Amino acid sequence: MTSDTASRPLDSITVVSLEHAIAAPFCTRQLADLGARVIKIERPGVGDFARAYDQRVRGLSSHFVWTNRSKESLTLNLKADAGLAILHKLLNEADILVQNLAPGAMDRMGLSYKALNERYPSLIVCDISGYGEDGPYRDRKAYDLMIQSESGFLSVTGSADGPAKAGCSISDIAAGMYAYSSILAALIQRGKTGAGSRIDVSMLESTVEWMNYPLYYAFDGAPPPDRAGAAHATIYPYGPFPTGDGVVMLGLQNEREWQAFCDKVIQQPDMAKDPRFNANAKRSAARDELKHIISKAFARMTTVDVRERLDAAGIANAKVNTMQDVWAHPQLKARQRWVEIGSPAGHLPALLPPASNNTYSPRMDPVPGLGQHTNAILKQLGYGEKAIEEFHQNGTV
């Protein structure tokens, strides 16, 4: 039984984040889920440019709502000396600094890791970039699609007619996840040594890590996996198949399942021993012929009928859901995974973090408005009303 008031793992941790877009905000939102105080530094008057990606969530950006709950927004002009002075006051109290600014931006502001480490030796600094801190690609712009392309992801995703990008920002997500887990590891390490450290996370390297299966499949000059649409490139039958009234997704993993599929699903038991299909490599090579046979059998049934047979045979299957289907997914509803959070647009649904812990509840606080916490943070840092008013008037905040 979890408790909303139970101590969370990162309750005493303060994170300062110079972040925008997805990778760094996704990382720090997960730190906030665990109880960390995350102070998000945003440009005065403009903020994180992800705020303007769209207006699909009651006037708010879908990307921003997803990655920025439970944070405090502080507007700060880091090109001004007064802005940098405020940042240094924050860092004096911080445990972690996360940033995904343009390459070289931190150095130009005098915020290189060497300078930060000398001044704040216990500070953990996490730098997230497209290609890493060095190498010939260091200064290249690196949006998610560019990394999907450079990592080889596009070469194995799509259909025979051409490549297709992932429908969500997988390279940003990959980098954000590795930054998040690396920061947790760095906190454990600091607990042993007392010293901070620097984490260098590259979107390219994060995505290439996820590409290791197709890389090894194409090892030593071997042909890469074919682009197979929603089907599996090397296992068959594994993917979407038409039914009499729709589409069903199914997947077979071994010969036992193939025999059950032939016997109980398409009710053609002799096919299990057919020399054209009696091994996965043979089925994959003859997938066009086999798809015709399966589709012909499925055409006489509804999707519900097909799924019932698949379930009875112990064959993995799924409905091809739309976004609206997912909002209403019975499994998420049964497990009470949707809760409400606050936002500048009122209450919004939010998915609880995927990993539940039985000793505490995740932090699920509001999505901040631009600069919503500026004055409160400045007061906490010791600035008086007059100084704060001057900061607003001269564009420092």
N, C-alpha and C positions, 0 to 999 in steps of 0.2 A: 504494500500500500504506500503510494507516494504522498508526499506532503508539499503543499505550496510554500510552506514556511521553512522547510528543511534546508540546511546549508547546501549550497551548490559547489562543485569542485573549484570554480574560478571566482568565487564571491569576492576575494580580496585582491584580485588582479585588475590592473588598469591598463587599457590598450589605447594608444593614440594612433589614429590611422589617417594617412594622407592618401585617400583612396578615391577611385572613380570606376565607373563601368561595373564589371562583374567579378573578376577574379579576387581582388582584395576585399571588396564588400562581402562576398560570399564567405570568405575565410573568417572575417571578423564577426559576421552575424552568428556564425557557429560558436565562436568564443563567447559571444553575448548569451547564446542559448545556455551555456554552462555557467553563467553568472557573472562573467567579466563585465566591468564597466568599459564600454567602448565609446571614446570621444572621436567623432568623425569630423575631420577638418574639411570645410567646404569654402569655395570661393565666394566672397561677398556678392550678393545680388544674382548669382548664377547657380552656384552649387555644383554638385556632382552632375555631369552632363547626362547621366542616365535618368535623371529626373524628367528630362524632356524627350525620352525615347518614344513615348506614346502617352495617351490619356485614357487607357482602357479600364482603369480601376477607379471609377467615379471621379475622373479627372486626374488621377495619379498614374504614374508610369508602372506598368506591370513588372518590369525588371527591378525598379527601385523598391517597390513594396516587398517583393520577394527577398531581397538581400539586405534590407536595412532596418528591420524591426529591432527594438530593444537598444537602440543607440541614442547618443546625444549629439546633436548637430551644433557645431561651433563654426561660425564664419570667421575666416582669418585671411588677411592679405599677406602671404608669405614673402612678397617682394618688398614689403615695407619693413624697416628695422624694428618698428614696434610690434609688428606681427610675428617676426622671428623671436623677439624677446618673450612674447606670450607663449609661443611654442616651447621654448626652452624651459619656461616655468612648468609647463605641463610635463615635459620629459623628465624633469627633476623628480616628479612623483610617479612616473609611469614604470610599468614592468616590461611593456612590449611596444615597439613601433612597427607598424606595417605600412608599406608604401608601394604603389604601382604607378608612380609618376613616369613621365617620359625619361628615356635613358639619359643620364648625366644631370638631370634636374636637381637631385639631392646634392651632388658635388658642387654645383653652381651656387647653391644656397649655403654652402659651408657645412652641409650635413652628411658628409661622407661617413662611412662606418668607422674609419680611423678616428675622425674628429669626435663622433658620438661616443665611441668606446672609451676614449681618453676622458671625456667629461662625465659619462654615465657608465661605469664599468659593469654594472649589473643589468644593463638594458639589453633585452633581446630585440634584435633588428631583423625584420623579415622583408626582403626586397623581392617583389614579384615583377617579372618582365617577360617580354615575348621570347627572347633568345638567350638570356643570361647576361652576366656582368662583363663578359669578354668575348673574343672571337670575332670573325668578320661580319657576322650578322647583328652584332650588339646594338647598333643604332637604327636598325630597320624598324619601321612601324609594324605592329603585330596585332592586328585585330583577329578575332576568333577564326574567321573564315580563312585568313592567310595561314594560320597555324594548322588548321585542318588540311590545307593543301600541302604545306611544307612537310608535315609529318607523314604523308602518305595515306592519311585517312580517306581522302577523296578517291584515291586510286582503287580502293576496295569497297566503296560504298556507292550505291546507286544500282543501275541496271546495265545491261549490255549496250544500251543506247547512249549511256553517258553517266558521269559521276553525279552524286547528289550530296549536298552538305547535310550534316545532322540538323534536326529540327530544333535543337536547343544548343546553347553555347558550350559544347563539350570541352573545348580546350581551356576556356575560362574556368569551367567547373573543375576540370582536372587540376589545374594550377592552384585553385582555391582550396581544394581538398588536401593537396600535398603541403601547402602552406599551413593549413590548420593543423594537420597531424604533426608536422615538423615543429611547430610552435609548442605543442603539448610536450613533445619530446625534449625540446630545449628548456622548458620549465622544469622537467624532471632533472635534467642535467645541471641546471643552475642550483637546484636543491642540493645536489651533491658537492658542487664546486664553489658556489656563491658567485660565479662569474657569468656575465651575459655572453651572447654569441651572435653570429650573423648567419642568417639563412638566405640562400640564393635560390629562388624557385623560378624555373623557366617554363613558360607555356609549351614550348616545343618539346622539351625533355619530358614534361608531364604527359603529353599526348603520345609521344613515341613509346613511353613505357606501356601505355594501353594498347599500342600497336604490336607488341612483341609476338603475339600468336601469328599474325600474317607475316611478320618479318621472318620468324623461324620457318614458317611454311615455305617461304621463298628463299630459304638459306642456300648459300653457295651457288647462286645463279638459277635456282629452280623457279619454275613459273609461279607467279603469285596467285592467290585465290581470285576466282572470277567475281566480278560484280554480279550479285544475284538478287538485287532488289530486296524484298523482305524475306526471301528464302535464305537458308544457310548455304554458304559457298561450297562446303565440302561434305555435309551430312544431308541425306535425303531418305524419305520425305521429311522436310523440316521447313515450315513456312506457311504461307497463306494458300488456301484451296477454296474454290467456289463451291457453294451448296445450292440447293434449289431456291433459296431466298436470300442469300447473302454470302458471307465469307467466314471461314473458320481458320484459326491459326493452330497448327499442331506441330509436334516434334517427336521424332523417334531417336533413341540413343543407341540401341543395341539390337541384336538378332532376336532376343526373346520378345522384345516389343514389336519387331517386324512380324513375327509369327502371330502374335495376338492381334495385330492390326489386320492382317489378312483374314484371320479366322473370325473375329468378333465385330470388326468395323465394316470392312467392305464385303465380308462374308464370301471370300474366295480363298479358302484355305490352301488350295494347291499352289497359289502364287508364292507362298512362303519358300517353296523349294524350286521355283522357276530359276533356271541357271542365269537368266538375264538379271535377276534381282536378289539373289541369295547372299549378297554381301554388300555392305554400305558403299564400297568403291564402285561396284557394278551399278547399284541403284543411282548413285550420283552421276555416273557416266550416261545412264539411260533415263535421265530425269524427264525429258520431254515425253517419251513414250509412257513412263510411269504416271506422270501427271495427267495424261489423257485418260488412263484407266481409272485413277482415283477420282478425277472430276466427273467422269461418267457415272460412277457409283454414287457420288455425293449428290448429283443433280436430281436424283429421285427423292432426296430427303431435305428437310428443313435444317437450318443451322442448329436448332435445339435438338433435333433427332441425332444429328451427327455427333454433337458434343456428349449426348447421353451414351452413345455407343463407345466413344473414345474414353469416357470416364469408366465405363464398365470394363473396358479392356486395359485400364491402367495406363492410358496414353496421355501425355501432357497436351493440354489444349487451352485455348484462350479465345475470348471475344475480342474483336478488333474495335476497341473503344474510341469514341470521340472525346474531345475535351469535356463536353457536357456529361458524357457517361462517367468520366473520372470524378467530376464534382459530386456525382450521386453514387459513386461506387459502393456497393453494399458491404464490402469487406472493410473499407475505411470507416464507414458509418458504424458498423458493428463494433469496431475497435476504438471508436470515439477519437479518431485522429484529427478531426477538424475542431478548432477552437476559435474564439473571436479575439482580435487584437484591436487596439485603437490606431487611429491615423488622422491626419488633417482632414480627411474626407469622412470621418466617422468610423464606426466599427466595421471590420473586414474579417472574412474567414482566413485562417492560416493553418497550415499543416504542422502538426507537432514534429519535432526532429525525429528522423527514422529510428534512431537508437534510443530506446527507453531504458531508464535506470530505476530500479524499485526503491531507491533511497531518497530521491528528490525529484521535483518537477522542473522541467526546463523553464527558463525565463522567456516569457512571451509578452513583452511590453510593446508600446506603440511604435509605429513608424514615425520618425520625427519630421516636422516641418523644417524648412531651410532656416538655419540659425536659431531654432527654437530655444536652445539652451545656452546661447552665447552669453547673455547677461549673468545667468546663474553661475556659469563656469568662471567667468571673470571675477565675480564676487568671491568665489571660493579660492581664487588665486590671490586675493587680497586687494584687488582694485576697487576704488571707491566710485560712487555714482558720477562724480565729475569726470574722472578719468574714462569711465565707460562711455559717457556721453561724447567725449572728445574722440574716442575710438570710432564711434559711429559716424561722427561728423567728418572725420578726415579719411574715412574709407579703410581704416585698419581692420574693422570687423563688418 
